[in-house]
Amino acid sequence: MSNRPSMHFRDRAVKALKDDQMRQAVRKAVDRLSSNKDKAAQELPNWEEWREQAYRIRKHTVENLDYYLSKLTENVRKAGGQVHFAQTAEDARTIISGLCEHYEAKQVVKSKSMVTEEIHLNPALEKVGIKVMETDLAEYILQLAGETPSHIIVPAIHKNRQQIAELFSKVAGEEIKSDTPSLTAFARKILRSSFMTADVGITGCNFAIAETGSVTLVTNEGNGRLTTSLPKVVITVMGMERMVPTFEDLEAVLSVLPRNATGQKLTSYISVLNGPRRDAETDGCEKFHLVIVDNGRSHILADEEYRQALHCIRCGACFNVCPVYRQIGGHAYGSVYGGPIGSVITPLLENDLAFWGELPYASTLCGACGGVCPVKIPLHDLLLKLRQRRIDAGHTHVFEKFAFGMWRRFFKMPSTYKFAMKAASIGQKPLVTNGYIQAQLPLLANWTNSRYLPAAADRTFRDIWEKRKNSR
Amino acid sequence: MTKISENQEQEAAFLQTVANALGRDKPAGNAPSRKEAGPPVFWREQKFENEQPLEQFKANLENLTGKVMVVQNGQEATNQIRVWLKSLQAKTAMLWDHPELRKYIDVSQLGVKTSYWNADRPRKSLIETAEQADAGITWVNYAIGYTGTIALFNSGTTGRSVSLLPPTHIAVMKKTDIVPTMSTVMRDLLERRHQGSLPATVDFITGPSRTSDIEMDLSIGVHGPFRVWTIVIEE
């Protein structure tokens, strides 16, 4: 990853809060996704049992990742595919662009993949003269706009139809109407011709299956199927934890993923790919390559407290319920993965608490994210603990350090505490209206700009207690 | 094309890193023991009435704009396809070269120009024919009642393009191939894997191609078929 934004999180958030169009679009989308999810979860009997089972499967896989990765590799090879291992983003880019050059690829079609965003694959391919077409409708829109995804399930959540029509009209050289059917039809036409001529298809991976060496793609548009059916070479890129042991397990995780992501019982297409096409087949790829990416995941794996963050199946439900995401959208996070899960994994993947340690503060700790997670990752606990780690590592703002230093000084001893409360009760007088400090104080502005600070009481609890005791 | 080499050193180092992260000296060689696998116990033990899978399949697929027509025999199935093709003003259709399709569907009565997907023609010609066809006709390996899904196993005579490239996909099945949940299909796939005959691609298809990427507005037929219409033969 490591394309660091230039501004700090606070400033990125402030900027996002001024973008009314984006905020309106995000609100509409997350409300729709969340209410669909609720309906779908109610429809499946014993939802909590499914969650528990999905959690167990993912925990077992992650805790035995070395074994299952070996198994997967062995079985992909048995099925006629090749497997490559990339410890860093750079390794992954080198391997993939090497493969493309080996096959003399001029044009690549891609289906939606967050891990290829993470390793910044497209610029690397373009640099060696390969034309890359994103084929997921949202990703295609973002590619034309030169933007990055702002949600892991609906990446162009922040764009409205007029903006999309403008982008498409530029490509078409004529006006494309902004109604959904016209926009979709245009994308279908343009992208279909790319599929017919592309040399290589690149996909992500929702779930690899260790026991068979299969790769499963979960999609709605069908571009995943086109990407793997028409080009002669297919390269699948997977984060190393994106796996389940068996077909049985696949059924369990497929029962929760689409429901939690979009509220569908199943997505339109679930494709289970087992290596390259068989000898008698005419469509499908001749060569299949699986690229397994670490890129910081082993840091998370080694950390027993945070290992569970790797259970994530990328449903995006934590984005949809998060009150912070709802307000600031995905780009303000500044990272490839936003939302609550992104705030947990980004500092760890990057191994950088000083800069990315700001993200765990993009949370109200309301716990909605942990509550909706289909594999029961306690995201809010992990966010809180990351804050603690950041402080332990000494990356605290100087004012915050000072304030808590003062607090400790006065609150340590009864006598100093008593003095502080007395002093506050007298000192605050000019600032208090109706029991709250409403005035704009220079050092407390970030608090008082958006809410009132409760005033210290006129009489302290200790005073009242003393008095009562004496009057008995 | 020559075979590109896999880097053994990178692989060993990668797996070693993973093992170390898990607190092991070297990658685990033996299968870990498991208590729980697959769907919850209640799911595996549930019972279904005889007619339930078909009823559920119909309700679920129709809910996604699909069609489910139940017919008695091959002649009725052929008639239904002809009616549908006519309503679409279709001129061409491509079919899987599947023995059951050949048995039940009389292509001479469909009223359109038909062709089969098989090795008689080269790749390019097959794909282009599928791309230009008005409808693709396939034989379903399994239909899943619980989700309204059809599962297609691809092979030399049952190409992926037929269910993917034309704007309409017509899938034909026997009623006995409709199962309650995905579990049956998963068991079959595992069985095939043990026999070394796992298909290179299995497609689970649940309704038409769709997207909500533009302002969360549902749009049908972005890359794949706009229509998924199915025929269930009761015979």
Interface residues (C-beta under 8 A of the other chain):
Chain A: A25 K28 A29 R32 L33 P45 N46 E49 W50 E52 Q53 R56 I57 H60 E63 N64 L65 D66 Y67 L69 S70 T73 A79 Q82 V83 H84 F85 A86 Q87 D91 G98 L99 H102 Y103 T135 D136 L137 A138 I141 V154 P155 A156 N160 R161 I164 T180 P181 L183 T184 A187 R188 L191 R192 M196 E211 T212 S214 N220 E221 G222 N223 R225 L226 T228 S229 L230 M240 P245 T246 F247 E248 D249 L250 E251 A252 L254 S255 T262 Q264 K265 L266 T267 S268 Y269 I270 S271 V272 L273 N274 G275 P276 R277 R278 A280 E281 T282 D283 G284 E286 K287 H289 I292 D294 S298 H299 L301 A302
Chain B: M1 T2 K3 I4 E6 N7 Q10 E11 A13 F14 L15 T17 V18 A19 N20 A21 L22 R24 P27 A28 G29 N30 A31 P32 R34 K35 E36 A37 G38 P39 P40 F42 W43 N60 W117 A119 P122 R123 L126 I127 E131 Y146 T147 G148 T149 N154 S155 G156 T157 G159 R160 S161 L164 T181 M182 S183 M186 R187 L189 L190 R193 L198 P199 A200 T201 V202 D203 F204 I205 T206 G207 P208 S209 R210 T211 S212 D213 I214 E215 M216 D217 S219 G221 V222 H223 G224 P225
